């Protein structure tokens, strides 16, 4: 009878557990050049919404240094993917040495920012066993036995792949948007070089007259 009570206590302890599996650990996106802060955040928000996450701002700060402004923002994302299963993503955004300038983007002069961008992604799967147990206790118990001793049938693997895919998607959308500014920056430099070259040729031509 004591053994039965102990087993019962152990089962209750297990089903009240919240298991956290780190899936993506400090994945970095780095960029140096021109961009617009408001458009960067707009892309991030749209990407998060496209993958059905709720978003909260955990921390934000801004300081002014000799090199320019420094902005830090930490976002927390969360979505439920199954009974008692949640995907969580942490995004840490650091914008450093920020200055403002005018650049030619898609053949139009625009006010943009120039600086260093560092975005760090962490992603994990949270499993609340108590939620699963109360919704379907017998099925949860049998699945748990099979998953542990016979063959892994619980969908944790699928959920982990999903959080990886979501982070890759958000990262890809950010890189695509930044690429537009990088191309614009290069175009602006090419045009500036042409202007300088033309001015030098004109100066040489005048000196020879």
Long-range contacts (C-beta under 8 A, 24 or more apart in sequence): 14-129, 15-129, 15-130, 15-132, 15-133, 15-140, 16-129, 16-130, 17-129, 17-130, 18-126, 18-127, 18-128, 18-129, 19-126, 19-127, 19-129, 20-124, 20-125, 20-126, 20-127, 21-124, 21-125, 21-127, 21-156, 21-160, 22-122, 22-123, 22-124, 23-123, 23-124, 23-125, 23-160, 23-163, 23-164, 24-89, 24-121, 24-122, 24-123, 24-124, 24-163, 24-164, 24-167, 25-122, 26-120, 26-121, 26-122, 27-120, 27-121, 27-122, 27-167, 27-171, 28-118, 28-119, 28-120, 28-121, 29-117, 29-118, 29-119, 29-120, 29-121, 29-171, 29-174, 29-175, 30-116, 30-117, 30-118, 31-116, 31-117, 31-175, 31-178, 31-182, 32-115, 32-116, 32-117, 33-114, 33-178, 33-181, 33-182, 33-185, 34-101, 34-103, 34-105, 34-112, 34-113, 34-114, 34-181, 34-182, 34-184, 34-185, 35-112, 35-113, 35-115, 35-117, 35-177, 35-178, 35-181, 36-110, 36-112, 36-113, 36-181, 37-71, 37-95, 37-98, 37-113, 39-177, 40-117, 40-174, 40-177, 40-178, 43-173, 43-174, 43-177, 44-75, 44-91, 44-93, 44-170, 44-173, 44-174, 46-173, 47-169, 47-170, 47-173, 47-174, 48-75, 48-77, 48-170, 50-169, 51-79, 51-166, 51-169, 51-170, 52-79, 53-77, 53-78, 53-79, 53-87, 53-89, 53-166, 54-78, 54-79, 58-90, 65-97, 67-96, 67-97, 68-96, 68-97, 68-98, 68-99, 68-115, 69-95, 69-98, 69-99, 69-115, 70-94, 70-95, 70-96, 70-97, 70-98, 71-95, 71-98, 81-159, 81-162, 82-155, 82-159, 83-131, 83-132, 83-135, 83-136, 84-127, 84-128, 84-129, 84-130, 84-131, 84-132, 84-135, 85-125, 85-126, 85-127, 85-128, 85-155, 85-156, 85-159, 86-125, 86-126, 86-127, 86-128, 87-123, 87-124, 87-125, 87-126, 87-159, 87-162, 87-163, 87-166, 88-123, 88-124, 88-125, 88-126, 88-163, 89-121, 89-122, 89-123, 89-163, 89-166, 89-167, 89-170, 90-121, 90-122, 90-123, 91-119, 91-120, 91-121, 91-170, 92-119, 92-120, 93-117, 93-118, 93-119, 94-118, 94-119, 94-120, 103-181, 103-184, 103-185, 103-188, 104-184, 104-187, 104-188, 104-191, 105-180, 105-181, 105-184, 105-187, 105-188, 106-180, 106-184, 107-187, 110-184, 112-181, 117-178, 119-171, 119-174, 121-167, 121-170, 121-171, 123-163, 123-164, 123-166, 123-167, 124-163, 125-156, 125-159, 125-160, 125-163, 127-156
